[in-house]
């Protein structure tokens, strides 16, 4: 099985109240849950401790980075954590770390958390020389992706404006009989595929991978200055067949999977065996953009110096389909909020929602 980092990633997905997005995030998430939770933890830290671990904790842990999302949730919050308490006991509506007098109760927010151990990929090829990073590999990667936006970390053109969160479900028939050996080979393959891509070598794409305590085994975070680069990478990963793992084989893992996995034992070898079977049976992706673009609309016209500029890049061909789930009794009021040049379509189905198509 793979070696795990001694710290982890937290991903929190939430909804936000219309028109009060910035106030909601600052009050409930940034200054509420995260600031107060870290303050509690600091009670157990020796103020005289000047070790590297202590400095890393102070500068990098429980410092949330927010991204607006397209999809069911409105906001993704990413942070370095040192245990799973934040995701399992703290990050939720009516948290005791949110002021009781907040204007957003009782509605608060719908939420989902994604967490799990983070594989240490530093010793998997391609290997990053230890001289090129400080501290743990995860902290180093966080500082060049979502933590690059911290004021003390900002460098010209260092912050990616766009991101994607992709959940990856491995074929159970591959896992049965091989388990961790399959997971490790898939991790090596993901790292090799992404780091050998032109977008990664050109510095226009970066990534993080974490294991997940959920229906999927892995969560992939992709950061870029282009949605097209993110979606192209995800589509390539979705198409991975079992035979693609052979290029990243180690300790005869590929042959072990051929012989020991449930899929290998019950697949007709006369018809090609399992080589053409896909590695992943389901993926789910959320795309988003830096929350600072919502906080500062002027950045849309001129990106700040520390953010990678997307204005000189050919525009991504994105098509957005907007969907509102309306509670019974609020349909007529909701229709009044639509722009006058929009053509609403009432759809009969789950939730009975309104879709607005720009004229």
TIPATI-919492 format. One record per residue (C-alpha): residue number from 1; residue in three letters; x, y, z. Coordinates in Angstrom, 2 decimals, always signed. Layout:
# residues N
{NUM, Ala, {X, Y, Z}}
...
END
This chain:
# residues 359
{1, Unk, {+0.00, +0.00, +0.00}}
{2, Unk, {+1.14, +3.58, -0.56}}
{3, Unk, {+2.78, +5.72, +2.10}}
{4, Unk, {+0.52, +8.53, +3.32}}
{5, Unk, {+1.47, +12.11, +4.13}}
{6, Unk, {+1.49, +13.02, +7.82}}
{7, Unk, {-1.06, +15.77, +7.14}}
{8, Unk, {-4.17, +15.91, +5.01}}
{9, Unk, {-6.52, +17.89, +2.79}}
{10, Unk, {-9.99, +19.12, +3.64}}
{11, Unk, {-12.53, +19.93, +0.93}}
{12, Unk, {-15.83, +21.44, +1.99}}
{13, Unk, {-18.65, +22.03, -0.51}}
{14, Unk, {-21.44, +24.41, +0.51}}
{15, Unk, {-24.33, +26.47, -0.80}}
{16, Unk, {-24.42, +30.25, -0.30}}
{17, Unk, {-27.28, +32.75, +0.11}}
{18, Unk, {-28.07, +34.75, -3.04}}
{19, Unk, {-26.57, +38.23, -3.03}}
{20, Unk, {-24.73, +37.71, +0.28}}
{21, Unk, {-21.99, +35.36, -0.88}}
{22, Unk, {-19.00, +37.38, +0.33}}
{23, Unk, {-20.51, +38.23, +3.72}}
{24, Unk, {-21.56, +34.61, +4.19}}
{25, Unk, {-18.09, +33.23, +3.47}}
{26, Unk, {-16.28, +35.77, +5.61}}
{27, Unk, {-18.68, +35.47, +8.56}}
{28, Unk, {-19.45, +31.75, +8.70}}
{29, Unk, {-16.48, +30.06, +7.04}}
{30, Unk, {-13.35, +32.21, +7.10}}
{31, Unk, {-13.79, +34.13, +10.36}}
{32, Unk, {-16.21, +31.63, +11.87}}
{33, Unk, {-15.38, +27.96, +11.57}}
{34, Unk, {-11.73, +28.12, +10.46}}
{35, Unk, {-10.39, +31.02, +12.51}}
{36, Unk, {-12.04, +29.85, +15.72}}
{37, Unk, {-11.11, +26.20, +15.22}}
{38, Unk, {-7.45, +27.08, +14.65}}
{39, Unk, {-7.52, +29.33, +17.72}}
{40, Unk, {-8.68, +26.35, +19.77}}
{41, Unk, {-5.85, +24.21, +18.45}}
{42, Unk, {-3.28, +26.89, +19.19}}
{43, Unk, {-4.06, +26.51, +22.89}}
{44, Unk, {-2.12, +23.23, +22.73}}
{45, Unk, {+0.88, +24.68, +20.88}}
{46, Unk, {+3.97, +25.81, +22.76}}
{47, Unk, {+4.49, +29.48, +21.80}}
{48, Unk, {+8.25, +28.99, +22.24}}
{49, Unk, {+8.34, +26.16, +19.72}}
{50, Unk, {+10.21, +27.39, +16.62}}
{51, Unk, {+10.55, +24.02, +14.90}}
{52, Unk, {+9.84, +23.65, +11.19}}
{53, Unk, {+6.63, +21.71, +11.92}}
{54, Unk, {+5.37, +24.49, +14.20}}
{55, Unk, {+6.13, +27.17, +11.62}}
{56, Unk, {+4.40, +25.13, +8.90}}
{57, Unk, {+1.31, +24.73, +11.08}}
{58, Unk, {+1.09, +28.44, +11.78}}
{59, Unk, {+1.65, +29.57, +8.19}}
{60, Unk, {-0.17, +26.91, +6.15}}
{61, Unk, {-2.73, +24.88, +8.15}}
{62, Unk, {-6.40, +25.78, +8.56}}
{63, Unk, {-6.05, +28.74, +6.19}}
{64, Unk, {-9.03, +28.24, +3.87}}
{65, Unk, {-8.95, +28.94, +0.15}}
{66, Unk, {-12.36, +29.38, -1.50}}
{67, Unk, {-13.52, +28.73, -5.05}}
{68, Unk, {-16.94, +29.47, -6.55}}
{69, Unk, {-18.43, +26.36, -8.16}}
{70, Unk, {-20.69, +25.57, -11.09}}
{71, Unk, {-23.12, +22.87, -10.03}}
{72, Unk, {-25.15, +21.74, -7.05}}
{73, Unk, {-22.88, +23.56, -4.58}}
{74, Unk, {-21.82, +27.20, -4.81}}
{75, Unk, {-18.53, +27.14, -2.93}}
{76, Unk, {-15.55, +24.84, -2.41}}
{77, Unk, {-13.29, +25.46, +0.58}}
{78, Unk, {-9.86, +23.79, +0.58}}
{79, Unk, {-7.45, +23.67, +3.49}}
{80, Unk, {-4.50, +21.76, +4.90}}
{81, Unk, {-5.49, +19.90, +8.10}}
{82, Unk, {-3.71, +17.74, +10.64}}
{83, Unk, {-6.64, +15.41, +11.44}}
{84, Unk, {-10.20, +14.60, +10.36}}
{85, Unk, {-12.01, +16.41, +13.17}}
{86, Unk, {-12.79, +19.50, +11.08}}
{87, Unk, {-14.60, +17.49, +8.41}}
{88, Unk, {-16.37, +15.03, +10.69}}
{89, Unk, {-17.37, +17.18, +13.69}}
{90, Unk, {-16.97, +20.90, +12.95}}
{91, Unk, {-17.77, +21.88, +9.37}}
{92, Unk, {-21.58, +21.90, +9.37}}
{93, Unk, {-24.55, +24.27, +9.78}}
{94, Unk, {-25.17, +25.49, +13.34}}
{95, Unk, {-21.56, +24.74, +14.21}}
{96, Unk, {-20.68, +26.07, +17.67}}
{97, Unk, {-17.86, +27.96, +15.97}}
{98, Unk, {-20.40, +30.12, +14.12}}
{99, Unk, {-21.76, +33.10, +16.02}}
{100, Unk, {-25.23, +32.31, +17.36}}
{101, Unk, {-26.47, +35.73, +16.26}}
{102, Unk, {-25.52, +35.35, +12.62}}
{103, Unk, {-28.09, +36.63, +10.15}}
{104, Unk, {-27.93, +33.44, +8.10}}
{105, Unk, {-29.62, +31.11, +10.58}}
{106, Unk, {-31.76, +29.08, +10.47}}
{107, Unk, {-31.09, +28.59, +6.74}}
{108, Unk, {-27.32, +28.34, +7.20}}
{109, Unk, {-26.05, +26.07, +4.40}}
{110, Unk, {-26.24, +22.67, +2.75}}
{111, Unk, {-22.86, +21.01, +2.73}}
{112, Unk, {-20.70, +18.03, +1.87}}
{113, Unk, {-17.17, +17.24, +3.01}}
{114, Unk, {-14.50, +15.24, +1.21}}
{115, Unk, {-11.54, +14.05, +3.21}}
{116, Unk, {-9.12, +11.17, +3.57}}
{117, Unk, {-5.41, +10.35, +3.72}}
{118, Unk, {-3.20, +11.96, +1.10}}
{119, Unk, {-0.78, +9.60, -0.69}}
{120, Unk, {+2.87, +10.65, -0.57}}
{121, Unk, {+3.69, +10.80, -4.28}}
{122, Unk, {+7.16, +12.29, -3.83}}
{123, Unk, {+8.91, +8.90, -4.17}}
{124, Unk, {+6.83, +7.77, -7.14}}
{125, Unk, {+8.28, +8.58, -10.56}}
{126, Unk, {+8.67, +11.29, -11.78}}
{127, Unk, {+10.46, +12.09, -8.51}}
{128, Unk, {+10.73, +15.69, -7.29}}
{129, Unk, {+14.24, +16.27, -5.86}}
{130, Unk, {+14.09, +17.08, -2.16}}
{131, Unk, {+16.23, +20.17, -2.81}}
{132, Unk, {+13.31, +21.70, -4.76}}
{133, Unk, {+10.86, +21.61, -1.85}}
{134, Unk, {+10.74, +22.42, +1.84}}
{135, Unk, {+8.85, +20.41, +4.44}}
{136, Unk, {+6.36, +17.77, +3.40}}
{137, Unk, {+5.55, +17.16, -0.26}}
{138, Unk, {+1.87, +18.01, +0.41}}
{139, Unk, {+2.65, +21.37, +2.02}}
{140, Unk, {+5.04, +22.18, -0.84}}
{141, Unk, {+2.36, +21.38, -3.42}}
{142, Unk, {-0.28, +23.35, -1.51}}
{143, Unk, {+1.97, +26.41, -1.53}}
{144, Unk, {+2.28, +26.30, -5.30}}
{145, Unk, {-1.47, +25.75, -5.88}}
{146, Unk, {-4.24, +26.97, -3.57}}
{147, Unk, {-1.96, +28.48, -0.88}}
{148, Unk, {-0.06, +30.48, -3.50}}
{149, Unk, {-2.73, +33.14, -2.94}}
{150, Unk, {-1.64, +33.85, +0.64}}
{151, Unk, {-0.19, +37.39, +0.85}}
{152, Unk, {+3.18, +36.10, +2.05}}
{153, Unk, {+3.32, +33.48, -0.73}}
{154, Unk, {+2.23, +35.61, -3.70}}
{155, Unk, {+4.60, +35.75, -6.62}}
{156, Unk, {+3.95, +37.30, -10.05}}
{157, Unk, {+1.71, +34.98, -12.04}}
{158, Unk, {+1.69, +32.25, -9.36}}
{159, Unk, {-2.04, +31.82, -8.66}}
{160, Unk, {-4.24, +29.65, -10.88}}
{161, Unk, {-7.68, +31.28, -11.39}}
{162, Unk, {-9.57, +28.05, -12.24}}
{163, Unk, {-9.89, +24.63, -10.64}}
{164, Unk, {-11.69, +21.31, -10.92}}
{165, Unk, {-12.58, +18.64, -8.34}}
{166, Unk, {-12.92, +15.18, -9.87}}
{167, Unk, {-14.11, +12.10, -7.95}}
{168, Unk, {-12.74, +8.85, -9.38}}
{169, Unk, {-14.37, +5.45, -8.78}}
{170, Unk, {-12.16, +2.43, -9.64}}
{171, Unk, {-13.72, -0.70, -11.11}}
{172, Unk, {-14.56, -2.93, -8.12}}
{173, Unk, {-13.71, -6.03, -10.16}}
{174, Unk, {-10.12, -4.74, -10.31}}
{175, Unk, {-10.00, -4.01, -6.58}}
{176, Unk, {-11.35, -7.36, -5.41}}
{177, Unk, {-8.40, -9.69, -4.94}}
{178, Unk, {-5.74, -6.98, -5.21}}
{179, Unk, {-6.94, -4.01, -3.13}}
{180, Unk, {-4.12, -1.64, -2.22}}
{181, Unk, {-1.87, -2.92, -5.02}}
{182, Unk, {-4.41, -1.66, -7.58}}
{183, Unk, {-4.79, +1.69, -5.83}}
{184, Unk, {-1.03, +2.23, -5.74}}
{185, Unk, {-0.58, +1.36, -9.42}}
{186, Unk, {-3.43, +3.71, -10.36}}
{187, Unk, {-1.85, +6.49, -8.28}}
{188, Unk, {+1.49, +6.02, -10.04}}
{189, Unk, {-0.30, +6.10, -13.38}}
{190, Unk, {-2.24, +9.28, -12.59}}
{191, Unk, {+0.91, +11.03, -11.47}}
{192, Unk, {+2.80, +9.90, -14.57}}
{193, Unk, {+0.03, +10.86, -17.00}}
{194, Unk, {-0.46, +14.34, -15.53}}
{195, Unk, {+3.22, +15.18, -15.03}}
{196, Unk, {+4.11, +14.01, -18.52}}
{197, Unk, {+1.43, +16.22, -20.05}}
{198, Unk, {+2.39, +19.34, -21.96}}
{199, Unk, {+0.14, +21.52, -19.80}}
{200, Unk, {+1.95, +20.42, -16.62}}
{201, Unk, {+5.47, +20.81, -18.02}}
{202, Unk, {+4.53, +24.28, -19.34}}
{203, Unk, {+3.36, +25.34, -15.87}}
{204, Unk, {-0.26, +25.81, -16.93}}
{205, Unk, {-1.66, +22.89, -14.93}}
{206, Unk, {-1.03, +21.49, -11.46}}
{207, Unk, {-2.75, +18.86, -9.36}}
{208, Unk, {-3.25, +17.17, -5.99}}
{209, Unk, {-4.61, +13.67, -5.25}}
{210, Unk, {-6.23, +12.42, -2.06}}
{211, Unk, {-7.87, +9.16, -1.04}}
{212, Unk, {-11.51, +9.50, -0.07}}
{213, Unk, {-13.74, +8.04, +2.65}}
{214, Unk, {-16.68, +7.88, +0.28}}
{215, Unk, {-18.17, +6.03, -2.71}}
{216, Unk, {-15.05, +6.87, -4.73}}
{217, Unk, {-11.47, +5.88, -3.93}}
{218, Unk, {-9.73, +9.06, -5.10}}
{219, Unk, {-10.33, +12.78, -5.42}}
{220, Unk, {-8.29, +14.69, -7.98}}
{221, Unk, {-7.80, +18.46, -7.69}}
{222, Unk, {-6.69, +20.24, -10.87}}
{223, Unk, {-5.59, +23.88, -11.02}}
{224, Unk, {-5.10, +25.78, -14.27}}
{225, Unk, {-5.53, +29.03, -16.20}}
{226, Unk, {-7.84, +27.25, -18.67}}
{227, Unk, {-10.94, +25.13, -18.22}}
{228, Unk, {-10.10, +23.35, -21.47}}
{229, Unk, {-6.82, +22.06, -20.03}}
{230, Unk, {-8.68, +20.78, -16.96}}
{231, Unk, {-11.40, +19.04, -18.95}}
{232, Unk, {-8.92, +17.59, -21.47}}
{233, Unk, {-6.95, +16.04, -18.60}}
{234, Unk, {-10.08, +14.62, -16.99}}
{235, Unk, {-11.29, +13.16, -20.28}}
{236, Unk, {-7.91, +11.49, -20.80}}
{237, Unk, {-8.09, +9.96, -17.32}}
{238, Unk, {-11.68, +8.79, -17.90}}
{239, Unk, {-10.49, +6.87, -20.97}}
{240, Unk, {-7.74, +4.99, -19.10}}
{241, Unk, {-7.83, +1.27, -19.87}}
{242, Unk, {-6.15, -1.43, -17.81}}
{243, Unk, {-3.37, -1.79, -20.38}}
{244, Unk, {-2.41, +1.88, -19.81}}
{245, Unk, {-1.26, +0.95, -16.29}}
{246, Unk, {+1.54, -1.21, -17.69}}
{247, Unk, {+3.70, +1.82, -18.52}}
{248, Unk, {+3.85, +2.65, -14.80}}
{249, Unk, {+4.30, -0.91, -13.49}}
{250, Unk, {+6.41, -1.65, -10.42}}
{251, Unk, {+7.30, -4.91, -8.65}}
{252, Unk, {+5.27, -6.90, -11.21}}
{253, Unk, {+2.05, -5.30, -9.95}}
{254, Unk, {+0.57, -5.34, -13.44}}
{255, Unk, {+0.94, -9.11, -13.76}}
{256, Unk, {-0.39, -9.61, -10.24}}
{257, Unk, {-3.51, -7.66, -11.15}}
{258, Unk, {-3.91, -9.71, -14.32}}
{259, Unk, {-3.86, -12.97, -12.38}}
{260, Unk, {-5.30, -12.08, -8.96}}
{261, Unk, {-8.07, -9.54, -9.60}}
{262, Unk, {-11.67, -10.72, -9.90}}
{263, Unk, {-11.83, -9.15, -13.35}}
{264, Unk, {-8.73, -11.03, -14.48}}
{265, Unk, {-9.98, -14.38, -13.22}}
{266, Unk, {-13.37, -14.21, -14.90}}
{267, Unk, {-12.57, -12.41, -18.14}}
{268, Unk, {-12.25, -14.48, -21.31}}
{269, Unk, {-8.59, -14.21, -22.33}}
{270, Unk, {-9.43, -15.34, -25.87}}
{271, Unk, {-11.27, -12.02, -26.34}}
{272, Unk, {-8.40, -9.83, -25.20}}
{273, Unk, {-8.51, -10.41, -21.44}}
{274, Unk, {-8.90, -7.40, -19.18}}
{275, Unk, {-6.47, -5.12, -21.02}}
{276, Unk, {-9.24, -3.16, -22.74}}
{277, Unk, {-11.43, -2.77, -19.67}}
{278, Unk, {-11.61, +0.75, -18.27}}
{279, Unk, {-9.97, +1.51, -14.94}}
{280, Unk, {-12.69, +3.91, -13.76}}
{281, Unk, {-16.40, +3.14, -13.83}}
{282, Unk, {-17.63, +6.55, -12.69}}
{283, Unk, {-16.31, +10.10, -12.35}}
{284, Unk, {-17.94, +13.29, -11.11}}
{285, Unk, {-16.42, +16.72, -11.70}}
{286, Unk, {-17.09, +20.20, -10.29}}
{287, Unk, {-15.48, +23.16, -12.03}}
{288, Unk, {-14.88, +26.45, -10.26}}
{289, Unk, {-13.03, +29.75, -10.17}}
{290, Unk, {-11.10, +31.73, -7.58}}
{291, Unk, {-13.41, +33.35, -5.00}}
{292, Unk, {-11.34, +36.54, -5.30}}
{293, Unk, {-12.89, +37.08, -8.74}}
{294, Unk, {-16.26, +37.36, -6.99}}
{295, Unk, {-14.90, +39.55, -4.21}}
{296, Unk, {-13.19, +41.86, -6.70}}
{297, Unk, {-15.13, +42.05, -10.00}}
{298, Unk, {-12.50, +44.45, -11.34}}
{299, Unk, {-10.13, +41.47, -11.60}}
{300, Unk, {-12.25, +40.21, -14.49}}
{301, Unk, {-11.07, +43.17, -16.56}}
{302, Unk, {-7.50, +43.13, -15.34}}
{303, Unk, {-6.07, +40.17, -13.45}}
{304, Unk, {-3.98, +41.12, -10.37}}
{305, Unk, {-0.20, +40.67, -10.75}}
{306, Unk, {-0.06, +37.48, -8.68}}
{307, Unk, {-2.78, +35.69, -10.69}}
{308, Unk, {-2.05, +33.85, -13.92}}
{309, Unk, {-3.64, +35.88, -16.69}}
{310, Unk, {-6.22, +34.17, -18.88}}
{311, Unk, {-6.83, +37.24, -21.06}}
{312, Unk, {-4.15, +36.37, -23.62}}
{313, Unk, {-5.43, +32.82, -23.95}}
{314, Unk, {-8.03, +31.77, -26.47}}
{315, Unk, {-11.38, +31.80, -24.70}}
{316, Unk, {-12.60, +28.43, -23.45}}
{317, Unk, {-15.69, +27.28, -25.29}}
{318, Unk, {-17.99, +26.90, -22.29}}
{319, Unk, {-21.76, +26.51, -22.39}}
{320, Unk, {-23.63, +27.01, -19.12}}
{321, Unk, {-27.03, +25.52, -18.35}}
{322, Unk, {-28.63, +27.29, -15.38}}
{323, Unk, {-31.10, +25.42, -13.23}}
{324, Unk, {-33.06, +26.67, -10.24}}
{325, Unk, {-34.75, +24.27, -7.82}}
{326, Unk, {-37.79, +26.14, -6.55}}
{327, Unk, {-39.63, +25.31, -3.32}}
{328, Unk, {-43.44, +25.00, -3.64}}
{329, Unk, {-45.14, +28.40, -3.40}}
{330, Unk, {-42.16, +30.44, -4.60}}
{331, Unk, {-42.39, +29.93, -8.37}}
{332, Unk, {-44.02, +33.25, -9.31}}
{333, Unk, {-41.62, +35.26, -7.13}}
{334, Unk, {-38.64, +33.42, -8.57}}
{335, Unk, {-39.70, +34.16, -12.15}}
{336, Unk, {-39.67, +37.88, -11.35}}
{337, Unk, {-35.95, +37.65, -10.58}}
{338, Unk, {-35.10, +36.50, -14.10}}
{339, Unk, {-33.74, +39.08, -16.56}}
{340, Unk, {-36.40, +40.46, -18.87}}
{341, Unk, {-34.55, +39.14, -21.94}}
{342, Unk, {-34.46, +35.55, -20.64}}
{343, Unk, {-36.88, +32.86, -21.71}}
{344, Unk, {-37.77, +30.65, -18.72}}
{345, Unk, {-38.70, +27.04, -19.26}}
{346, Unk, {-40.67, +25.20, -16.61}}
{347, Unk, {-39.47, +21.60, -16.44}}
{348, Unk, {-41.51, +18.77, -14.95}}
{349, Unk, {-39.22, +16.38, -13.11}}
{350, Unk, {-37.17, +16.01, -9.94}}
{351, Unk, {-37.58, +19.24, -8.01}}
{352, Unk, {-39.77, +20.98, -10.65}}
{353, Unk, {-37.16, +23.54, -11.58}}
{354, Unk, {-36.87, +26.60, -13.80}}
{355, Unk, {-34.26, +26.86, -16.51}}
{356, Unk, {-33.38, +30.22, -17.98}}
{357, Unk, {-31.92, +30.45, -21.50}}
{358, Unk, {-30.34, +33.82, -22.42}}
{359, Unk, {-31.97, +35.40, -25.46}}
END
